[in-house]
Amino acid sequence: MNDSPDRTPQGRGRARANSGSGNGSDGGQWGNSGGWDGSGGGVNGRGDGSSNGSGGWGGQQWSTPPPSAPQPGVVPLRPLGVGEILDGAVSTTRLYWRTVLGVSAAVALGTQAAGTTVTGLWFRDVAGLNKLADPSTADLHEVLDAVGKSLGSLTVASLVGLVGTIIASAMLTVVVSRAVLGRPASVGDAWRDARPRLLALTGLFLLVPLLMAAAFAVGLAPGLVVAAGSDAGISGDPSGGGAGLLGLGGLAGMAAAAWLWVRYSLAAPALMLEKQGVISAMRRSAKLVRGASWRIFGIQVLAAFIVFMIGSMAQIPTSLIDGIVTGESTMDHLTWTSLIINGVGAATGSALALPITAGVTALLYMDQRIRRESLDIELARAAGM
């Protein structure tokens, strides 16, 4: 980024020529003594005596404009703003749509097809559930039957969804990491890089929710103990102590679960890109998040809201089609037609949302490493800049 001869004030070129590093250059954008904020003749030229612009023509003050960050891929290699992180996730989908949408659509269709099949086979008769709304008409057998069906259906659907989320997160993290360098990745490339890490990623995706559930349970425990020790129970406690303590404990448990979610939110990309183990990746995430919890929490919540809106808008057309095709028959019985139509809407929303979620998380991880560890320099070198 040398100044052109016709724009360099007299005397300034000599000062810059004497300010370079030992290799005869001006410090280099990615040199050891330079960098964006280097103090030894780097890009900002802190050591060339020109920051005050005292060598301008006619005594006029000249200042060196800040250099633009290199951008080999979807984001500039510098600390990122919120908009740049979101735009980077969208740009990855737009530029590498064959790979990104291929992965997300395959995962979304597979998991949704399994969920629709489970619901259709186990849980289509909603008339039994409607009876539970009136306790006077529901007996114990109906309650147990409805609860058993719902728990079985939710368990199978959740497990299938978890597997799909793990595969999509692993492969899309690989795609985003290459997109930052401007390097495309095919579906085969993403699968080859992600496959060795799937088992460890599964452990991570199971352990973190268990920790969050445990934190919530610990928060509820004091209120449950007080309520169980009361003769009248929660509803008959005249002081309301059991109910109040249960409410406060629930809020405390939710806060602790949210804190754990943010603390370990960057563990998945650390596990994938640094080849860390489960515990090491969690420690790595905690280290990167420290001091930036509220910022990361806000960005993740914003991304979750965007994903929710995308899913909701994707299901509007299919809901209208469902109402036209099936009419009011779905009020008492879920038909296969209704399940398939709504499943298509859910799969479409999931296919569009998965790249946003994985992209934001991966870019947040890289942004924190740029801020803490100057990862931008390594990325620029890897990109050949």
C-alpha positions as CSV (number, residue, x, y, z in Angstrom):
1,M,0.0,0.0,0.0
2,N,2.7,2.5,-1.1
3,D,1.8,6.1,-1.8
4,S,2.1,7.0,-5.5
5,P,4.9,9.5,-6.3
6,D,2.6,12.2,-7.5
7,R,0.7,12.2,-4.2
8,T,3.5,11.9,-1.7
9,P,4.5,15.2,-0.1
10,Q,8.2,16.1,-0.3
11,G,10.3,14.7,2.5
12,R,7.6,12.2,3.5
13,G,8.9,9.4,1.2
14,R,12.3,9.5,2.8
15,A,10.8,9.3,6.2
16,R,8.7,6.3,5.1
17,A,11.7,4.6,3.5
18,N,13.7,4.8,6.7
19,S,10.9,3.4,8.8
20,G,10.5,-0.1,7.4
21,S,11.3,-3.3,9.1
22,G,14.6,-5.1,8.8
23,N,13.7,-6.8,5.6
24,G,13.8,-3.5,3.7
25,S,10.0,-3.1,3.4
26,D,7.7,-0.7,5.2
27,G,6.7,-3.3,7.7
28,G,4.2,-5.1,5.5
29,Q,0.5,-5.5,6.1
30,W,1.0,-8.9,7.7
31,G,4.6,-8.5,9.0
32,N,5.6,-9.3,12.5
33,S,6.3,-5.6,13.3
34,G,3.4,-4.2,11.3
35,G,-0.2,-5.1,11.1
36,W,-3.2,-2.8,11.2
37,D,-2.2,-1.2,14.5
38,G,1.5,-2.0,14.4
39,S,4.0,0.3,16.0
40,G,7.0,-0.5,13.9
41,G,6.3,1.0,10.5
42,G,3.2,-1.1,9.8
43,V,0.2,-0.2,7.6
44,N,-0.8,2.8,9.7
45,G,2.7,4.1,9.4
46,R,3.0,4.9,13.1
47,G,6.8,4.8,12.9
48,D,7.3,6.9,9.8
49,G,6.8,10.3,11.4
50,S,3.9,11.1,9.1
51,S,1.0,10.6,11.4
52,N,1.0,14.3,12.2
53,G,1.3,15.2,8.5
54,S,4.0,17.8,9.2
55,G,5.6,17.4,5.8
56,G,2.7,18.6,3.6
57,W,3.0,21.2,0.9
58,G,2.8,24.7,2.1
59,G,2.6,23.6,5.7
60,Q,-0.7,21.9,5.1
61,Q,-1.4,19.0,7.5
62,W,-1.7,15.6,5.8
63,S,-3.1,12.5,7.4
64,T,-2.8,8.9,6.2
65,P,-6.2,7.4,5.6
66,P,-6.8,4.1,7.5
67,P,-6.2,1.1,5.2
68,S,-9.1,-1.0,4.2
69,A,-9.0,-4.5,5.6
70,P,-8.3,-7.3,3.1
71,Q,-11.4,-9.3,2.1
72,P,-10.6,-12.5,0.3
73,G,-14.0,-14.0,1.0
74,V,-17.4,-13.1,2.5
75,V,-16.2,-10.8,5.3
76,P,-13.3,-8.4,5.8
77,L,-10.4,-9.7,7.9
78,R,-10.8,-7.5,10.9
79,P,-13.1,-7.2,13.9
80,L,-16.7,-7.6,12.6
81,G,-19.8,-5.6,13.4
82,V,-23.2,-7.2,13.9
83,G,-24.4,-6.4,10.4
84,E,-21.2,-7.8,8.9
85,I,-21.7,-11.1,10.8
86,L,-25.2,-11.5,9.6
87,D,-24.3,-10.4,6.0
88,G,-21.5,-12.9,6.0
89,A,-23.8,-15.7,6.8
90,V,-26.2,-14.6,4.1
91,S,-23.4,-14.0,1.6
92,T,-22.1,-17.5,2.2
93,T,-25.5,-18.9,1.3
94,R,-25.8,-16.6,-1.8
95,L,-22.3,-17.3,-3.2
96,Y,-22.1,-21.0,-2.5
97,W,-25.8,-21.8,-2.7
98,R,-25.3,-25.2,-4.3
99,T,-23.3,-26.5,-1.4
100,V,-25.1,-24.7,1.4
101,L,-28.7,-25.3,0.3
102,G,-27.8,-28.8,-0.8
103,V,-26.6,-29.7,2.7
104,S,-29.4,-27.8,4.5
105,A,-32.2,-29.0,2.2
106,A,-31.0,-32.6,2.4
107,V,-30.9,-32.5,6.2
108,A,-34.2,-30.6,6.5
109,L,-36.1,-32.9,4.2
110,G,-34.6,-36.0,5.9
111,T,-35.4,-34.9,9.4
112,Q,-38.8,-33.6,8.5
113,A,-39.8,-36.7,6.6
114,A,-38.9,-38.8,9.6
115,G,-40.8,-36.5,12.0
116,T,-43.9,-36.5,9.7
117,T,-43.8,-40.3,9.4
118,V,-43.6,-40.7,13.2
119,T,-46.4,-38.2,13.8
120,G,-48.6,-39.9,11.2
121,L,-48.1,-43.3,12.6
122,W,-48.2,-42.5,16.3
123,F,-50.1,-39.3,16.8
124,R,-52.6,-38.6,14.1
125,D,-55.7,-39.0,16.3
126,V,-56.0,-35.6,18.0
127,A,-59.6,-36.3,19.2
128,G,-58.2,-38.1,22.2
129,L,-56.2,-35.1,23.2
130,N,-59.2,-32.9,22.8
131,K,-61.0,-35.0,25.5
132,L,-58.2,-34.1,27.9
133,A,-59.2,-30.5,27.8
134,D,-62.3,-31.5,29.9
135,P,-61.1,-33.4,33.0
136,S,-64.6,-34.7,33.6
137,T,-64.6,-36.7,30.3
138,A,-61.1,-38.0,30.5
139,D,-60.2,-41.1,32.4
140,L,-56.8,-42.4,33.5
141,H,-56.4,-44.7,30.5
142,E,-56.9,-41.8,28.0
143,V,-54.5,-39.6,29.8
144,L,-51.7,-42.2,29.9
145,D,-52.4,-43.2,26.3
146,A,-52.2,-39.5,25.1
147,V,-49.1,-38.8,27.2
148,G,-47.3,-41.9,26.0
149,K,-48.0,-41.2,22.3
150,S,-46.9,-37.6,22.7
151,L,-43.7,-38.4,24.5
152,G,-42.8,-41.2,22.1
153,S,-43.4,-39.0,19.1
154,L,-41.5,-36.1,20.5
155,T,-38.5,-38.3,21.6
156,V,-38.1,-39.9,18.2
157,A,-38.6,-36.6,16.3
158,S,-36.1,-34.9,18.7
159,L,-33.4,-37.5,18.2
160,V,-33.8,-37.4,14.4
161,G,-33.7,-33.6,14.5
162,L,-30.6,-33.7,16.7
163,V,-28.8,-36.0,14.2
164,G,-29.7,-33.7,11.4
165,T,-28.6,-30.6,13.3
166,I,-25.2,-32.1,14.1
167,I,-24.6,-33.1,10.5
168,A,-25.7,-29.7,9.1
169,S,-23.7,-27.7,11.7
170,A,-20.6,-29.7,11.0
171,M,-20.7,-29.4,7.3
172,L,-21.9,-25.8,7.1
173,T,-19.1,-24.7,9.6
174,V,-16.6,-26.1,7.1
175,V,-18.2,-24.3,4.2
176,V,-18.2,-20.9,6.1
177,S,-14.6,-21.4,7.2
178,R,-13.6,-21.7,3.5
179,A,-15.9,-19.0,2.4
180,V,-14.0,-16.5,4.7
181,L,-10.9,-17.3,2.6
182,G,-12.8,-17.1,-0.7
183,R,-12.5,-20.8,-1.3
184,P,-15.5,-22.8,-2.4
185,A,-16.3,-26.2,-0.9
186,S,-18.3,-28.9,-2.5
187,V,-20.7,-31.1,-0.6
188,G,-18.1,-33.9,-0.8
189,D,-15.4,-31.6,0.6
190,A,-17.6,-30.5,3.5
191,W,-18.5,-34.1,4.3
192,R,-14.9,-35.3,4.2
193,D,-13.8,-32.6,6.6
194,A,-16.8,-32.9,8.9
195,R,-17.1,-36.7,9.1
196,P,-14.2,-37.3,11.6
197,R,-15.7,-34.8,14.0
198,L,-19.3,-36.0,14.1
199,L,-18.9,-38.2,17.1
200,A,-17.3,-35.5,19.2
201,L,-19.8,-33.0,18.0
202,T,-22.6,-35.4,19.1
203,G,-21.2,-35.5,22.5
204,L,-21.0,-31.7,22.7
205,F,-24.6,-31.3,21.5
206,L,-25.7,-33.8,24.2
207,L,-23.6,-32.4,27.0
208,V,-24.4,-28.7,26.8
209,P,-28.2,-29.2,26.9
210,L,-27.9,-31.6,29.8
211,L,-25.9,-29.0,31.7
212,M,-28.6,-26.4,30.9
213,A,-31.3,-28.7,32.0
214,A,-29.4,-29.5,35.2
215,A,-29.0,-25.8,36.0
216,F,-32.7,-25.2,35.5
217,A,-33.5,-28.2,37.7
218,V,-31.2,-26.9,40.5
219,G,-33.0,-23.6,40.4
220,L,-36.4,-25.3,40.8
221,A,-35.3,-27.7,43.5
222,P,-35.7,-25.3,46.6
223,G,-39.3,-24.4,45.6
224,L,-40.2,-28.0,44.9
225,V,-38.9,-29.0,48.3
226,V,-40.8,-26.3,50.1
227,A,-44.0,-27.1,48.2
228,A,-43.6,-30.8,48.9
229,G,-43.1,-30.1,52.6
230,S,-46.3,-28.0,52.8
231,D,-49.3,-29.8,54.1
232,A,-51.6,-28.0,51.7
233,G,-49.3,-28.0,48.7
234,I,-48.6,-25.0,46.5
235,S,-52.2,-24.1,45.8
236,G,-53.2,-24.2,49.4
237,D,-50.2,-22.6,51.0
238,P,-51.6,-19.4,52.6
239,S,-48.3,-17.6,52.5
240,G,-47.6,-18.5,48.9
241,G,-44.0,-19.2,49.9
242,G,-43.7,-22.4,47.9
243,A,-45.1,-20.9,44.7
244,G,-43.0,-17.7,45.1
245,L,-39.8,-19.7,45.7
246,L,-40.6,-21.9,42.8
247,G,-41.1,-18.9,40.6
248,L,-37.9,-17.3,41.7
249,G,-36.0,-20.5,41.4
250,G,-37.4,-21.0,37.9
251,L,-36.1,-17.5,36.9
252,A,-32.7,-18.2,38.4
253,G,-32.5,-21.6,36.6
254,M,-33.4,-19.9,33.3
255,A,-30.7,-17.3,33.8
256,A,-28.1,-20.0,34.6
257,A,-29.2,-22.0,31.6
258,A,-28.9,-18.9,29.4
259,W,-25.4,-18.2,30.8
260,L,-24.3,-21.7,30.0
261,W,-25.7,-21.4,26.5
262,V,-23.7,-18.3,25.8
263,R,-20.6,-19.6,27.6
264,Y,-20.4,-22.7,25.3
265,S,-22.0,-21.2,22.2
266,L,-18.7,-21.1,20.3
267,A,-17.7,-24.7,21.3
268,A,-19.0,-26.3,18.1
269,P,-16.8,-24.2,15.7
270,A,-13.8,-24.6,18.1
271,L,-14.3,-28.4,18.0
272,M,-14.7,-28.4,14.2
273,L,-12.0,-26.0,13.1
274,E,-9.4,-26.5,15.8
275,K,-9.9,-30.3,16.1
276,Q,-10.6,-30.0,19.8
277,G,-12.1,-32.6,22.0
278,V,-15.5,-32.0,23.7
279,I,-14.2,-30.6,27.0
280,S,-11.3,-28.7,25.4
281,A,-13.8,-27.1,23.0
282,M,-16.0,-26.0,25.8
283,R,-13.0,-24.5,27.7
284,R,-12.0,-22.8,24.4
285,S,-15.4,-21.3,24.0
286,A,-15.5,-20.1,27.6
287,K,-12.2,-18.4,27.0
288,L,-13.3,-16.7,23.8
289,V,-16.6,-15.6,25.3
290,R,-15.2,-14.1,28.5
291,G,-15.7,-10.4,28.5
292,A,-18.0,-10.4,25.5
293,S,-21.0,-12.4,26.9
294,W,-23.6,-9.7,26.4
295,R,-22.5,-9.0,22.9
296,I,-22.5,-12.6,21.9
297,F,-25.8,-13.2,23.6
298,G,-27.4,-10.3,21.8
299,I,-26.2,-11.4,18.4
300,Q,-27.3,-15.0,19.0
301,V,-30.7,-13.9,20.1
302,L,-31.0,-11.6,17.0
303,A,-30.0,-14.6,14.8
304,A,-32.6,-16.8,16.5
305,F,-35.3,-14.2,15.9
306,I,-34.4,-13.9,12.2
307,V,-34.5,-17.7,12.0
308,F,-37.9,-17.8,13.7
309,M,-39.2,-15.2,11.2
310,I,-37.9,-17.1,8.3
311,G,-39.5,-20.3,9.5
312,S,-42.8,-18.5,10.1
313,M,-42.9,-16.9,6.7
314,A,-42.0,-20.1,5.0
315,Q,-45.0,-21.9,6.6
316,I,-47.6,-19.2,5.7
317,P,-48.1,-20.5,2.1
318,T,-48.3,-24.1,3.1
319,S,-50.7,-23.3,5.9
320,L,-53.0,-21.5,3.4
321,I,-52.8,-24.5,1.0
322,D,-53.5,-26.9,3.9
323,G,-56.6,-24.9,4.8
324,I,-57.8,-25.0,1.2
325,V,-57.1,-28.6,0.5
326,T,-58.1,-30.3,3.8
327,G,-60.7,-27.9,5.0
328,E,-61.8,-28.4,8.6
329,S,-61.1,-32.1,8.8
330,T,-57.8,-31.5,10.6
331,M,-59.7,-30.2,13.7
332,D,-60.5,-33.8,14.8
333,H,-58.0,-35.9,12.8
334,L,-54.7,-35.1,11.2
335,T,-54.7,-36.5,7.6
336,W,-51.6,-37.6,5.8
337,T,-52.2,-34.8,3.3
338,S,-52.2,-32.2,6.0
339,L,-49.0,-33.6,7.6
340,I,-47.2,-33.7,4.3
341,I,-48.2,-30.1,3.3
342,N,-47.2,-28.7,6.7
343,G,-44.0,-30.8,6.6
344,V,-43.0,-29.2,3.3
345,G,-43.4,-25.8,4.9
346,A,-41.4,-26.8,7.9
347,A,-38.6,-28.3,5.8
348,T,-38.4,-25.2,3.7
349,G,-38.1,-22.9,6.7
350,S,-35.5,-25.2,8.2
351,A,-33.4,-25.4,5.0
352,L,-33.3,-21.6,4.9
353,A,-32.6,-21.2,8.6
354,L,-29.8,-23.7,9.1
355,P,-27.2,-21.8,7.1
356,I,-28.0,-18.6,9.1
357,T,-27.6,-20.3,12.5
358,A,-24.4,-22.1,11.5
359,G,-22.9,-19.1,9.7
360,V,-23.5,-16.7,12.5
361,T,-22.0,-19.0,15.1
362,A,-18.9,-19.8,12.9
363,L,-18.4,-16.1,12.1
364,L,-18.8,-15.1,15.8
365,Y,-16.1,-17.6,16.7
366,M,-13.7,-16.2,14.0
367,D,-14.6,-12.6,15.1
368,Q,-13.6,-13.4,18.7
369,R,-10.4,-15.0,17.6
370,I,-9.6,-11.9,15.5
371,R,-10.2,-9.7,18.4
372,R,-8.3,-11.8,20.9
373,E,-5.6,-13.6,18.9
374,S,-5.1,-11.7,15.6
375,L,-6.6,-14.5,13.6
376,D,-6.9,-12.0,10.7
377,I,-3.2,-12.2,10.1
378,E,-3.2,-16.0,9.9
379,L,-6.3,-15.9,7.6
380,A,-4.7,-13.4,5.3
381,R,-1.6,-15.5,5.0
382,A,-3.7,-18.6,4.3
383,A,-5.5,-16.7,1.6
384,G,-2.2,-15.7,0.0
385,M,-2.5,-11.9,0.7
